[in-house]
Amino acid sequence: MPPLISIAPLILFFAAFVYAQPSPEVQKRISAAIVAAANESSPDYTAFVNPFIGTDNFGDVCPGASIPFGMVKFSTDLTGYAPAGYVTDPTQTIRGLSPLHDSGTGSSLGTYGNFEIMPMTCPRGFDTCTTMLSDRETFRKNNTDDASPGYFSQTLDNEIKMEATSTRRAGLERFTFPEGSKPYFVLDLSNDLPDSFVGGTMNIDPEQGRVTIGGRWGSSFGPGSFSYQAFSCYDLLNNGNQTLDEYGIWEANAYGLNAKGLGQTHLNLTQSLIGDHYEYGALFSYAETPEQIIIRVGVSFVSTDQACTNAESEIGSSSFDDIMTQSKALWNEKLSAIRIDLANTAPNVTELLYSSLYRASLTPNNATGETQGAFAGTASFYFDSLYCSWDTFRTFYPLMALQHPVDFAQIVDNYIDGWRKLGWMPECRANNLPGWTQGGSSGDVIVGHFAINYHNEAADLGIDLNELYSAMLADGDLNPMEWDIQGREVNLYTQYGYVPSDAIDPSSTGRQTREGSRTLEYAFEDFSIRQAALLLNNTADEERYLNRSLWYRNVWDKTVVSDGFHGFMQKRLPNGTFNFTDPTDCSPQDTDENRECSLQGDNVEGFYESSSWEYSWFAPHDTNGLLDLMGGNDTFVKRLDHFFDAGYYLAGNEPSFQTPIGYHYANQPAKSIQRVRQVVFENFDITPAGLPGNDDQAAMASVLTFHLLGLYPVPGTSQFLILSPFTPNYTIHNTYLNTSTTVTTLGFDPESVQATIPHGAAAYVKNVTLNGVELSTKCHFDFYDVFRIGGEVVIEVTPDITQGNDCGSAVPESVSMGGFTSLR
């Protein structure tokens, strides 16, 4: 069988970048494991995972040691642009190893990176150690970086090897020194990745062999006036098997201060109000010349005592290998929920799939029991790093719903608790602080998706549907005084039927940008509220929110023409006139490098991180309504072709996730299959640069997973769109319902699994049967008919494009065609 991606480019990749990371042994190990697993009945799924995918090309992936949804992710922090701490760029230097990171975030400043520790040798003694950050930064040894689920390793160019493994809130760090050298360590109090230290304390207890740290730092993606607290506990003696020698504190700045305090044990500091940047920390060494040092680390967002308790309870006296084994077992439990035909699937597909599934259980970070601020002491589950609901509602949570509803329910409880504590559900919480709102209240779609798919099990999963609905209504009806961090600009939206540009709202504050895209997002969020109202038999709300879900039409300007196509989404003034934006602005074809297209105050385009060409396809609940606005099936398909062929499509941008499957709604599903193949091969691979930009908290991982499985979820509903799988057979096990569904691609042709499907290759859906009964439509099916009860799905494929280019009895549902009017 030919491989999905030619091996030649991979060889060229490693040959061209002699100093690239990770170690070439990582890929060799994964490839060998995939080959060996073809004959294994219970394979080790963690062996197929490449944690380094997305650590280059601004993917912002953290390859650090973690368990599923772990609060800690042990990884090194590097200089330069490194939001997740680690980057592959060999020109950057290592700052230290730290336990707190996020993965796949768009925070350009970086996030966390607190409590960095740096091993070193100081041949001339304590006072000569390089403690200040700029002095201690060290290059890595070329081609030595290694990682697997639950494990991370990196070797410095001075031959000191750093390794880490973890539990939920703690971990072990292992350092191997060159023979005959005396181990020294710098432990940092003040530095973090975004340089946001507000103040803190550090205490060294030499008798107990313990260093405790506590402090406050600023948000990585939210108001600078907010700060969060974090604590750590470093146990240095390895259960009495190691002996401290020298210890003390240090203080430094860029202008000559570089002082050490041998024997001093306490720091208590605040932020410099005059604006100076000082660095502080601990410095210690070990007696004699042990080759290996193991340090136990606990982390907390509550107190140093709790950080120490976390280390004691989760690690105790367990060995490094013990914790690695436990972590691997937790990862196998997650990854094995989807099992593919390993023997007959291209190795690259296997690696892409399981690496994606890995990242899709890496975040958000489970900080239950580690709450602060308004959530201190909450009895609910608590998750941090919700970067961002706008990114994740489309595919990340529908993937979780498909396989791990218990995790999903815990996160839904977390969203509802945000409403209980603050009046609105969280939108983009980061570092335990409110983050910036991007599209509105996308949490409505997330909790709505849970309600639609698991309302029968909600109570047993700890979710009160009436509370869930009240939280959705708060987002939909109540305008917060500051809607930049929660809720929506509801007052003006409901007054005008769209989010107006250049309008006064005397009772609330928020950045007056993104009026076009916010209208579209608000309308889809309203659709999710409508579905919940339908579920709970609230007829008045159902009608009200159904009407509001169609307000996306109110920003459609039929007079705008671009590339010969008529009608585009535009921002609109209060008097009803449209405020023209060139539909190509902020697209990949925009030549103005100075144009602002994101959250900046001078983004005057009306759209968030997108062009009007891109956002004009966004009405997932009513794609056929868009089709009518665009002039019918033929024009819709021509326009969709042009969108891709002209280079307006952005694979790494969430509003475009469903667009490649838009052909389904024009009854041309074969073209959807062709386009998805193209999207996958042109934007994803198994190298560190193998993501189309930022992973966006596994948004890219989850959309790729669905593409490989030949499915796409319509968020906020129980409907799946059917495509052509990249594997001949797979089984999805629902870990709560204890049901298994096997999907077989009858007539699977490995030649079809490439960017351009060759003539004569079987890839197009001929028919779909469920438990032996042929479905009347081959373009979509329902969670309740398939994955809820389990069974056998057979997708028969054909090389006949004409035969495969017809949905059968019905295209997927749209509200303007009477769709989504009944729930299961």
Steps between C-alpha positions, in 0.01 A plus 500: 500500500646843412541731798265790550786748478813409308795413721729704274387840631562382854853394413560834332355677801745337739792532259443870434479587867798326656438685823124452499303366792379255616745213487462293180469201731149618595363443151693175458351371827145595400530349153636175642220484758232543233647220289532269800145572620343362184509154658421600860159454659559757777743756362658781697322797342734748665778364278324650195493853642739769385481782759721720283244551222410868520811614688615693191321724247328690786305191603563593867473139616652401834675160478552487876423215739133495599211269570164549325375851587785529751543826686877468457692459175873473565698652216793727439453869429692646210573853389330671208140439397403206719144528641506137616855522634659256255588567135709301253698802378865403564611865512307551825643428845354317798392709799416208728257216566163594650175320592227738381417539132209519262491335159381636170416853608517818298643706782802659333640610837515141619322353797619364835863381504511567876753338733774433247786282621834486321773241567861607462854441613687782668866386507610810690230476765171643623570868438594442137178326393310672217166569665352789298281385212708650218819353649372149562331449161658198333479337159373145475706213369401451137245233415442373854150627589266212582143462619216251521170516688597559864869558432726785387877518456756752382879508520694823538811565294704453821377137504258541794187301425160616632200266517150531643189294562176605668174443680207745497655759733854375557795334337855377517798670339809292433837655419803306383835679528835428335712268707700673773308830495335663801125565439373856547147629441348843453131514597319810379244693703418790272540416131213359297447490124304828465720677759198581718628457859299704753668381818559192708691305763754219509613294796784249525482237772844331490417244768191376320664553162205699373456826309154656491396783269186709478418809301276690264534536124299667224265364239637377169179573305287741696494830685841601630341626820420141602745268670491140620677313778709185464708292739760227474683259728841359405620201702874464446610194699335213305372326813831542677715366217653839419686751718493878464824691522490877443175695484391860489320770305592728210389833356594658169416760238638608164713781641763328707308354793588130524508417870491166682405447861662175616305356793208742464164325482223754445374739231191719539460740211255722321487642150733793432269800477764712331510248216833327560535136409657294774550123502502284812535138596680221682838342430607165645743216446539136599773338704776323310445412132184290455435422136121513532268731697123452536278788617134462592277794405148587610293789369188671630289806434394511867808492727852367544365253755263359242781488241701285740198284579442445128857377460476277804163348408548462124870408492599396852802272478417370151787472258535685172417183309196434722351840415579456132321166500194649672490787254529271199210290631278809527590601146431153362159508662420821310659410168356150477144634478560517124661191347590484135608225265872545562612241249320659206520869586785713366753553782480877462125491551549297817754748634289802405188351659645394835713812532183702444303296751784555748486878463121486523536372857790724599297809586307669659684459827312323780554728800214355707571565867747775403264795481543864589314829472126464447543122462687443826361191671248419227347155512494482121763381262741771394702518179743772405637601161178513298690643202242582363141389472489664156778260392370183660122486461515386140691170522687465830197444724303298241799262488496477879126431489559216258737307724540650850171650628610488866782744427257706295250512786766617744594785269134588446459515879796738498326726244176502696689580819638808327142621463428417864799699623525786249163524329622380159682193377876531438613568148879492496624442853879489522728488805187481717401844366241618249645518150390703203173419325542431130167414343243532777385238747614183324460308826130489408581268211722283720246440776222483242681224316522303824129551573387390156714187501486397868177638646393148598819450702547860616382450858715190549795694359442777754337756270172675581348587162292782646816661637672444168214675321498790746870550434433509125220752543726725706742511207219557253295758687719684751751761388796519741648839577827379343447255215864476397549213745159331531155501350398699194402848387140387522321833541598644163483160330137448598412864431623492140498131411875519441802639680512856370815694416535852642218472755466618860433257781471715816502206741795283398860504381678291241728531200290625210640274231411171321139605449448274200656186644347555844155518341560167328634338817217642713246356256652153523515524879131592488438183300655297782275672754204427273593130499514494879162675516362234266645230724333650808168571324528876546292603199535875544877492525521250217320736264689808623842345461415332169420845365825639641700213350401630155638848567819399321305611192490856633867556423478359148555779247381376163652800320863416577686334215839326522662295224168502317298352789213700650412536868729498803477544874573859605490706815199728519421843643207571736304672222503174304757592238798272454857607576698355209798273560683350203426125535866419431627711793661280768503202264820312408497708180499834683819687408472764775738372769396781735131419503368401842272197498486373856405651837681828437299816554582617148355191333241680287423205271206368698632144530717308744811333361317448172388661179145552388574239233563253782227597748234522230480120513430493875150387592552135600136463600368641171744436219211459258383846602840631393471298180177684414657838578787415266271413210435128511692177465702571186617843610568371851726223369682732258552749779622231738745374237627854450538553875751216512664546162555874549675440832245656735464185711696475826532146632627632832203727559199357680220678306614299196488158667165397350546680169672211312191288566267775375453315171280252687231767527502551122462123456856450375662294779775363273642849476507521881709182508740637241535826689560335838776284352661816364465684832664219697796447270574865440487599865589209730795262532705316763786751528531767773364748242208267426215732605360797308599736781380510859340177624244715687462265795472201267246657268732399215553157656128434526402623153778284354374203701152537354639535147701180540193317635284622212261694720419858590278608793249781474560664840202552725318210333519120488566494127815373328586566138638192322823504302749235388727358775879490462506151653321180402357434845473659843304456822394779733429398858285728713661472841184596691221337300725195454397471136726435205440598141707352219527694174619299199598655167383238254720508191762713673766603253832621647574677171216741577671627814694789350455870423352440156295185468619317187256407228373151570576505874205406719433790739142616445212380713273262312276410794496480878349217701434491873474155655421357158236757403583744223444863594290713267760777505873446483593855606412498869385292793412556864694429819190335649471252215869415482742572782253502786388143449806366319510249221635476147525781247612413150601781266530350152724704271516515124732652238193628316486872579155540344359217711662645811392856437146472632374498859197288429176585676620814679787739541602581861257704706466880504253698710364695202401165344321390816798315638589445864136518607495179702741353749568140592 
